[in-house]
């Protein structure tokens, strides 16, 4: 008899590729390190589905921590406007990087809520600038 495993309990990197997209989009990651100190890092998205994301991250993080991702969307999606996808999620897996010096790969289970906003340089009113305190 086959055991039933939910998608939430399965690491993202083992999910079928048909359920998500291999992407290479610039993004920023914000959140706490294992000591609780806030960090901000620029990286590149590797994979995304409606349930999760996978990306390299040089900062150390702990399983169960919440991170905020701000992904730069391709201009074609915004009909020439620079748009960003803002989404939060919980770390479900951290895997050693492939090769010498490669950063670990972080798997994030995404929340169902997300925001698509215009880039701050492009909008007249612009979003509220980020404060020094994390909004996680």
C-alpha positions as CSV (number, residue, x, y, z in Angstrom):
1,X,0.0,0.0,0.0
2,X,1.3,3.5,-0.9
3,X,1.7,6.0,1.9
4,X,0.1,9.4,1.5
5,X,2.5,12.3,1.8
6,X,1.3,15.8,1.6
7,X,3.0,18.4,-0.6
8,X,3.6,20.5,2.5
9,X,5.8,17.8,4.1
10,X,7.8,17.1,1.0
11,X,10.9,19.2,0.2
12,X,10.4,21.5,-2.8
13,X,13.3,20.2,-4.8
14,X,11.7,16.8,-5.0
15,X,8.4,18.1,-6.5
16,X,7.6,17.4,-10.1
17,X,8.9,20.2,-12.5
18,X,5.4,20.4,-14.1
19,X,4.0,22.0,-10.9
20,X,6.3,25.0,-10.9
21,X,8.7,27.0,-12.9
22,X,12.5,27.0,-13.1
23,X,13.3,30.7,-13.1
24,X,16.3,32.9,-12.9
25,X,15.0,36.2,-11.6
26,X,16.8,38.7,-9.4
27,X,15.3,39.1,-6.0
28,X,16.0,40.2,-2.4
29,X,15.5,38.3,0.7
30,X,14.9,39.7,4.2
31,X,14.5,38.0,7.5
32,X,16.2,36.9,10.7
33,X,19.4,34.9,11.0
34,X,19.6,32.0,13.6
35,X,20.6,34.6,16.3
36,X,17.5,36.8,15.5
37,X,19.5,39.5,13.7
38,X,17.8,41.0,10.7
39,X,19.5,40.6,7.3
40,X,18.9,41.7,3.7
41,X,20.5,39.8,0.8
42,X,20.3,40.1,-3.0
43,X,20.1,36.7,-4.8
44,X,18.5,34.9,-7.7
45,X,15.3,32.8,-7.7
46,X,15.9,29.3,-8.9
47,X,12.4,27.7,-8.8
48,X,8.9,28.8,-7.9
49,X,5.4,27.3,-7.7
50,X,2.2,28.5,-6.1
51,X,3.3,26.7,-2.9
52,X,7.0,27.3,-2.7
53,X,10.3,28.8,-3.8
54,X,13.9,27.6,-4.0
55,X,16.9,29.9,-4.0
56,X,20.6,30.2,-2.9
57,X,21.3,32.2,0.2
58,X,24.7,33.0,1.8
59,X,23.2,34.2,5.1
60,X,22.7,31.4,7.6
61,X,19.0,30.8,8.4
62,X,17.0,28.4,10.7
63,X,14.3,26.0,9.7
64,X,10.9,27.4,10.6
65,X,12.0,31.1,10.2
66,X,9.9,33.4,8.1
67,X,11.4,35.3,5.2
68,X,10.2,38.0,2.9
69,X,11.0,37.7,-0.9
70,X,10.8,40.6,-3.3
71,X,11.1,39.2,-6.9
72,X,11.7,41.5,-9.9
73,X,9.2,40.4,-12.5
74,X,10.1,40.4,-16.2
75,X,9.1,43.7,-18.0
76,X,6.9,41.7,-20.4
77,X,4.6,40.7,-17.6
78,X,4.1,44.3,-16.6
79,X,3.7,45.5,-20.2
80,X,6.9,47.5,-19.9
81,X,6.3,48.6,-16.3
82,X,8.8,47.4,-13.6
83,X,6.8,45.2,-11.2
84,X,7.9,43.3,-8.1
85,X,6.2,40.3,-6.5
86,X,6.4,40.5,-2.7
87,X,5.6,37.3,-0.8
88,X,6.5,35.8,2.6
89,X,7.0,32.2,3.6
90,X,8.5,29.7,6.1
91,X,11.8,27.9,5.6
92,X,11.1,24.2,5.2
93,X,14.6,23.0,4.1
94,X,18.2,24.1,3.7
95,X,20.5,22.0,1.5
96,X,24.2,22.4,1.1
97,X,25.2,24.2,-2.1
98,X,26.5,22.3,-5.1
99,X,30.2,22.7,-5.6
100,X,32.9,24.5,-3.7
101,X,31.9,27.8,-2.3
102,X,28.3,27.6,-3.6
103,X,25.7,29.0,-1.1
104,X,23.2,26.7,0.5
105,X,19.8,26.3,-1.3
106,X,16.8,27.4,0.8
107,X,13.4,25.9,0.3
108,X,10.5,28.2,1.4
109,X,6.8,27.2,1.8
110,X,4.9,30.3,0.6
111,X,1.9,32.0,2.2
112,X,-1.1,32.3,-0.1
113,X,-1.0,36.1,0.3
114,X,1.2,38.1,-2.0
115,X,1.5,41.7,-3.4
116,X,2.5,42.8,-6.9
117,X,3.7,46.4,-6.8
118,X,5.4,48.9,-9.1
119,X,9.1,49.5,-8.6
120,X,9.7,52.5,-6.3
121,X,11.7,54.4,-8.9
122,X,8.8,54.1,-11.4
123,X,5.7,55.0,-9.4
124,X,4.8,58.6,-8.6
125,X,3.7,58.0,-5.0
126,X,5.8,54.9,-4.5
127,X,5.5,52.4,-1.8
128,X,6.5,53.3,1.8
129,X,10.2,53.0,2.1
130,X,11.3,50.0,4.2
131,X,12.0,50.7,7.8
132,X,14.9,49.4,9.7
133,X,12.7,46.9,11.6
134,X,11.6,43.8,9.7
135,X,7.9,43.4,8.8
136,X,7.8,39.7,9.1
